[in-house]
Amino acid sequence: MGVIYTIVSKSSRNIRALDIIIKALDVVTIAVPPALPAAMTVGKLYALNRLKKSKIFCINSRVINVTGSIDCVCFDKTGTLTENELDMWGVVPIENGKFLEPSRDIGALPSTSYIVQGMATCHSLTLLNEQLAGDPLDVKMFESTKWNIRNEEVKRSTIVESTIGEEDTQLQILKQFQFSSNLQRMSVIVKSSNSSSPVIFCKGSPEMISSLSNEFSVPTDFFDMLGTYTSQGYRVLALAKKNLEAGVEIDKLNRENVEYDLELLGLIILENRLKPETTPIMKLLKEANLKVVMITGDNIKTGIHIARECGMVDPDEAIIEVVVDSSTERKCHSVRYIECYQSRGPDVMNNNEVISDLDIEKGRPNRKYCYAISGKCWAYIQEHFPELVQKIVVKGKVFARMSGMQKQQLIEELKDLGYYVAMSGDGANDCGALKAAHVGVSLSEAESSVASPFTSQEQNISCIPKVIKEGRAALVTSFGIFKVMLCYSLTQFASVLILYNIDSNLSSLQFLFIDTCLILNFATFFGVTKAYEVLDKVPPRTSLMGFIPICSMIFFMVIATSCQIFGYYHIQTYEEFIPFKYNEKNPQNFVSVENYVVFTVSTFQYITMVVAFSKGRPYRQPLYTNTYLTFSLVITTLVSIYITIDPAYWIKQVLELKLPPIEARYAVLVISSVCFVASILTEDVLVEYLLAKFVAPRFKRSKKKYEQILKDEDAELCEKVKDSHMERINEKCGIVNSGFVGQ
């Protein structure tokens, strides 16, 4: 439009075609701010620097603004919510398919005990500079046996000899099958100095090890005993063994050939305490209305206990465990919902109430609830009941026994539902999830740090709110600097078009003054404003072209352009006014009163737009806390007043100013003051309050699936889901499975 206006208006005054083309192209260059991309990176750079001071490092600055949109945070458990180091509680031996009394002092057990031998050998530890090196869990487990370990010195191979305190008991590790998160176990083949037959020891999750053990060695109350400890937050492993034939070729064995028909030896119990920072940070995140989720490879009851203890799950919030009953014989599957009760007795968690679908869909009226689910059930539901996945993801808080791939799948599901997801973890098992999330925060400098853009040297989740706060501040800064740069170009564009009406323009040094002394100065310090201390419940806007940002810029430009036009015509009412006359012999001479008033009014408008668009609470500190920008605004305001009222002779010459009568100069200050007040009131009252709170919500349609799912809690949908399940079961089994209703 500006180009067309320029061509038409100048053609009507018989300006040379070449001059018209040049002026039209000038309009284009003015309207498009070339410094916009660079200006928008400034806020991110300041945020990165502040995070660096907090020992949080970022390898991809592009995710800073994305961090400001985060509304869901997922956590690994061990090493993230809980301490990296575990304390050995004891063991619960199993003999002849029955549990024995727990033993707290493992070192007091005889060296001939298989459970002690398994704990001394079933690991991947090695000696490095006379110090044990390996997984902290394995270190704790081995140290509790009070055995010694030494590397083989004569045979330089992978064979390691474990020497026990008693001289007559020596075990040699012949082969290791490394731990796999997918298999949930590791195993070693060892040989005793007192026997010619090798033995395989297998250690892993109790569920997996029990499934690989022969049924005669598994106590009938195995899972009850397991639940007693896991529901109190203990980390529980199971240990099993099998005797191999003498003379077997160890090198040719693979784990599939030996990891079956095992003899269950007992449970290894470790204490896994919460990090001191976990509970207060979890409270802070929940107060900010962020969805918090635990994704762990540990037992589901341990996960539920930790979720309760750290405040991830509210005290009055029911935890519903989603369980899949499967019949391999008839290939039939059904879903049950079991409410987990917590008491203070020895059996802390009781899964003794099966809840109907209708109760779940209604959320047990007047009660909050969330889901807990294991990786095995997650896989079943994905395959057989995909229509339930989104519901479980939206209401789920504890996802246990999840493999690395399943963690990644869950992150993808959350993203598909419209969540902006952050993932925090510290292990190699978390790499896929860290990479899949919008924002990954690693608490380790090992494998996981490569997959995540953020790495925290402080290995606790206190980094999460810091990252989100800085992300929100950087996002708001980007929005603000975008509006400043765009309105700066449009304000200058308006000034030029007004002056084109009389074939005048801003002088080159006037352009230079605006671009460098004002805009470059403001853009440099705009992002220095620090993040606000408190996380607000609502994340900042994410669309630059949304209703509110567009209205904000339109209203400002209407006010700014109106003030320039008013000043342009007001100056002509003075008796001393002499209109500008275009001189073809000297086309670069723009000295005129009209030029003066448009230039001086616009300089105050550039200052005004910075004040108006530099947002403070709830995402950034108030403007006055940014001392650099505040000082810059004060100085430039004083300089602009000086230029407007009574500039030095050399300034008038450099800026090519023709001063009107003193009354007109004060009128410029009045016009600029009115523009300032009108712009601030319009931005803060009309746009950010009236439009944002009362108008925009009426036209806003949520694009996020999870919000629709949370709203869709009526009984009609519940019946549809229920009928759908029944139909699928009828198709698969020819019967109506009663697993969907309370029993």
Secondary structure, DSSP 8 states (H G I E B T S, - for coil): -HHHHHHHHHHHTT--HHHHHHHHHHHHHHHS-TTHHHHHHHHHHHHHHHHHHTTEEES-TTHHHHHTT--EEEE-STTTTB-SS-EEEEEEEEETTEE---BS-GGGS-TT-HHHHHHHHSS--EEETTEEES-HHHHHHHHHHT---EE-SSS-SS-EEEE-SSTT-EEEEEEEEEEETTTTEEEEEEEETT-SS-EEEEEE-HHHHHHHB-GGGS-TTHHHHHHHHHTTT-EEEEEEEEE--TT--GGG--HHHHSSSBEEEEEEEEE--B-TTHHHHHHHHHHTT-EEEEE-SS-HHHHHHHHHHHTSS-TTEEEEEEEEEEETTTTEEEEEEEEEEE-SSSS-EEEEEEE-HHHHHHTTTT-EEEEEEEHHHHHHHHHH-HHHHHHHHHHEEEEES--HHHHHHHHHHHHHTT--EEEEE-SGGGHHHHHHSSEEEES-SSHHHHH-SEEESS-STTHHHHHHHHHHHHHHHHHHHHHHHHHHHHHHHHHHHHHHTTT----HHHHHIIIIIIIIHHHHHHTTS-B-SS--SS-----TTSHHHHHHHHHHHHHHHHHHHHHHHHGGGSTT-------TTSTT---SHHHHHHHHHHHHHHHHHHHHH---TTTB--GGG-HHHHHHHHHHHHHHHHHHH---HHHHHHHT-----HHHHHHHHHHHHHHHHHHHHIIIIIIIIIIIIIIHHHH-----HHHHHHH---HHHHHHHHHHHHHHHHHHHSS--GGGS--
